[in-house]
Amino acid sequence: MYQLVYISRITSTGLSSPSTLNDISEGALERNRADDITGILCYGNGYFLQCVEGSEQALTNLKNRLLVDERHKELKILDFSEITERRFASWSLRSITLERWMNKDSELKKLMPFKPYAWEANEWQQFLDILQNYYEAQNKAGHTDTPPVEYSTLGVTLSKVVGQHQAFFLIQTVLGLMIAATLLWLML
Ligand SMILES: Cc1cc2nc3c(=O)[nH]c(=O)nc-3n(C[C@H](O)[C@H](O)[C@H](O)COP(=O)(O)O)c2cc1C
């Protein structure tokens, strides 16, 4: 069993689509399931940090595909080594954007804002340890392979924002109709 950890920067190609993160994770989920790869993909502040676990061959193949993927650049491998057990056994790929709890968590706060290229040698391990603990707790609560983005602050998830606005307009419409109905009832 091996683990591959790397960081990279999103490119303008990656940023050009509001659903890049969703697109990546949708394809990756299926592919990783088939290749017996598990892991997480973290996005924030224009950076990706990914930790994937699986056979040496499966990870080498994935690394080669990642190296030619134009949605990110400056891929820097932090670790490609043998491990005894998986950190993220329950997730074919857990995709996360910077979430609210990350700024509240006292340990994680030290690593924010998310600038992984500036981290000291072992800080990525601390980051993964914290994420592992957090998602293990989530897993116990029964959330596995949940939809990728839960809370986002960034443009990559613009589609989410559009979705929220749609909900807002729906509520406005319902309220408007209720007011109109009340006025009608008062007039009659
Ligand atoms: C940041 C990032 C993370 C990715 N993670 C995975 C992954 O975990 N598994 C995977 O199969 N593809 C992943 N991809 C997509 C691959 O780079 C590649 O596009 C995909 O595997 C399909 O490759 P193919 O078109 O050569 O078959 C990722 C891409 C990016 C930009």
The ligand as an SDF file (V2000), in Angstrom:
LIG
                    3D

 31 33  0  0  0  0  0  0  0  0999 V2000
   -6.5000   18.3660   -8.7290 C   0  0  0  0  0  0  0  0  0  0  0  0
   -6.8990   17.1330   -9.4960 C   0  0  0  0  0  0  0  0  0  0  0  0
   -7.1280   15.9430   -8.8220 C   0  0  0  0  0  0  0  0  0  0  0  0
   -7.4990   14.7830   -9.5120 C   0  0  0  0  0  0  0  0  0  0  0  0
   -7.6990   13.6140   -8.8310 N   0  0  0  0  0  0  0  0  0  0  0  0
   -7.9960   12.4840   -9.5080 C   0  0  0  0  0  0  0  0  0  0  0  0
   -8.1620   11.2450   -8.8450 C   0  0  0  0  0  0  0  0  0  0  0  0
   -8.0810   11.1330   -7.6260 O   0  0  0  0  0  0  0  0  0  0  0  0
   -8.4440   10.1550   -9.6050 N   0  0  0  0  0  0  0  0  0  0  0  0
   -8.5490   10.2030  -10.9680 C   0  0  0  0  0  0  0  0  0  0  0  0
   -8.7900    9.1680  -11.5890 O   0  0  0  0  0  0  0  0  0  0  0  0
   -8.4160   11.3630  -11.6100 N   0  0  0  0  0  0  0  0  0  0  0  0
   -8.1300   12.5020  -10.9390 C   0  0  0  0  0  0  0  0  0  0  0  0
   -7.9960   13.6860  -11.6110 N   0  0  0  0  0  0  0  0  0  0  0  0
   -8.2160   13.6990  -13.0670 C   0  0  0  0  0  0  0  0  0  0  0  0
   -7.0290   13.1630  -13.8100 C   0  0  0  0  0  0  0  0  0  0  0  0
   -6.0270   14.1700  -13.9160 O   0  0  0  0  0  0  0  0  0  0  0  0
   -7.4820   12.7120  -15.2230 C   0  0  0  0  0  0  0  0  0  0  0  0
   -8.0560   13.7940  -15.8950 O   0  0  0  0  0  0  0  0  0  0  0  0
   -8.4950   11.5910  -15.1530 C   0  0  0  0  0  0  0  0  0  0  0  0
   -8.0080   10.5530  -14.3400 O   0  0  0  0  0  0  0  0  0  0  0  0
   -8.8640   11.0380  -16.5240 C   0  0  0  0  0  0  0  0  0  0  0  0
   -7.7270   10.6680  -17.2070 O   0  0  0  0  0  0  0  0  0  0  0  0
   -7.8050   10.1340  -18.7130 P   0  0  0  0  0  0  0  0  0  0  0  0
   -8.6110   11.1410  -19.4780 O   0  0  0  0  0  0  0  0  0  0  0  0
   -6.3680   10.0590  -19.1650 O   0  0  0  0  0  0  0  0  0  0  0  0
   -8.4710    8.8010  -18.6410 O   0  0  0  0  0  0  0  0  0  0  0  0
   -7.6360   14.8440  -10.9290 C   0  0  0  0  0  0  0  0  0  0  0  0
   -7.3950   16.0510  -11.5930 C   0  0  0  0  0  0  0  0  0  0  0  0
   -7.0390   17.1950  -10.8980 C   0  0  0  0  0  0  0  0  0  0  0  0
   -6.8020   18.4810  -11.6360 C   0  0  0  0  0  0  0  0  0  0  0  0
  1  2  1  0
  2  3  1  0
  2 30  2  0
  3  4  2  0
  4  5  1  0
  4 28  1  0
  5  6  2  0
  6  7  1  0
  6 13  1  0
  7  8  2  0
  7  9  1  0
  9 10  1  0
 10 11  2  0
 10 12  1  0
 12 13  2  0
 13 14  1  0
 14 15  1  0
 14 28  1  0
 15 16  1  0
 16 17  1  0
 16 18  1  0
 18 19  1  0
 18 20  1  0
 20 21  1  0
 20 22  1  0
 22 23  1  0
 23 24  1  0
 24 25  2  0
 24 26  1  0
 24 27  1  0
 28 29  2  0
 29 30  1  0
 30 31  1  0
M  END
$$$$
